[in-house]
Amino acid sequence: MPTNLFTARLLGYLVGLLPLLALLLMFRQMLPSQVALVLVFIGFMASVWVQQRIRQRFPYDFRQRVEWWALAAYVLIVVGVTVVFLALVS
């Protein structure tokens, strides 16, 4: 159960990155506006759908250590993506 919760929660966090990355690429003028806005819309809808499904099966319970591990893994991934993106842009 804990590994399923970890995977599901991390997936729920990660699916929300698509619209954010599309917006970032659009504002950096690395992606055409129309393409970025389509990606934002699709990513937002997918994020809402996935998170609703995960929340139905695994309600949030931050008393469980696995919740914190999933959040920490997400933060590390976001920091890593940010560092790589900034290294590529400069």
C-alpha positions as CSV (number, residue, x, y, z in Angstrom):
1,M,0.0,0.0,0.0
2,P,2.7,2.6,0.8
3,T,4.5,2.2,-2.5
4,N,1.2,2.5,-4.3
5,L,0.4,5.7,-2.4
6,F,3.9,7.1,-3.1
7,T,3.6,6.4,-6.8
8,A,0.1,7.8,-7.0
9,R,0.8,10.9,-5.1
10,L,4.0,11.6,-7.0
11,L,2.2,11.1,-10.3
12,G,-0.5,13.5,-9.1
13,Y,2.2,16.1,-8.4
14,L,4.1,15.6,-11.6
15,V,1.2,15.8,-13.9
16,G,0.8,19.4,-12.8
17,L,4.2,20.2,-14.2
18,L,3.1,20.1,-17.9
19,P,1.0,23.3,-17.9
20,L,3.7,25.1,-15.9
21,L,6.5,24.0,-18.2
22,A,4.4,25.0,-21.3
23,L,3.8,28.4,-19.8
24,L,7.5,28.8,-19.0
25,L,8.5,27.9,-22.5
26,M,5.9,30.2,-24.0
27,F,7.0,33.2,-21.9
28,R,10.6,32.5,-22.8
29,Q,9.5,32.4,-26.5
30,M,10.8,28.9,-27.0
31,L,7.4,27.6,-27.9
32,P,4.7,29.2,-30.1
33,S,1.8,30.6,-28.2
34,Q,-0.8,28.4,-29.8
35,V,1.1,25.3,-29.1
36,A,1.8,26.3,-25.5
37,L,-1.8,27.2,-24.8
38,V,-3.0,23.9,-26.1
39,L,-0.4,22.1,-23.9
40,V,-1.5,24.2,-20.9
41,F,-5.2,23.4,-21.5
42,I,-4.5,19.6,-22.0
43,G,-2.1,19.5,-19.1
44,F,-4.5,21.4,-16.8
45,M,-7.4,19.1,-17.7
46,A,-5.2,16.0,-17.3
47,S,-3.9,17.3,-13.9
48,V,-7.4,17.9,-12.6
49,W,-8.6,14.5,-13.8
50,V,-5.6,12.5,-12.4
51,Q,-5.6,14.3,-9.1
52,Q,-9.4,13.7,-8.6
53,R,-8.9,10.0,-9.3
54,I,-6.0,9.7,-7.0
55,R,-7.7,11.7,-4.2
56,Q,-10.7,9.3,-4.4
57,R,-8.5,6.2,-4.0
58,F,-5.9,7.7,-1.7
59,P,-7.2,10.6,0.5
60,Y,-4.5,13.0,1.7
61,D,-3.1,11.9,5.1
62,F,0.1,13.7,6.0
63,R,0.5,11.6,9.1
64,Q,1.9,8.9,6.8
65,R,5.6,9.3,6.1
66,V,5.0,8.2,2.5
67,E,3.1,11.5,1.8
68,W,6.1,13.5,2.8
69,W,8.5,11.3,0.8
70,A,6.4,11.9,-2.3
71,L,6.3,15.6,-1.7
72,A,10.1,15.7,-1.1
73,A,10.7,13.7,-4.3
74,Y,8.5,16.2,-6.2
75,V,10.4,19.2,-4.8
76,L,13.7,17.6,-5.8
77,I,12.4,17.0,-9.3
78,V,11.2,20.6,-9.6
79,V,14.6,21.9,-8.4
80,G,16.4,19.6,-10.8
81,V,14.3,20.6,-13.8
82,T,14.8,24.3,-12.9
83,V,18.5,23.9,-12.6
84,V,18.7,22.1,-16.0
85,F,16.4,24.6,-17.7
86,L,18.4,27.6,-16.3
87,A,21.7,25.9,-17.4
88,L,20.4,25.4,-20.9
89,V,19.0,28.9,-21.3
90,S,22.0,30.9,-20.1
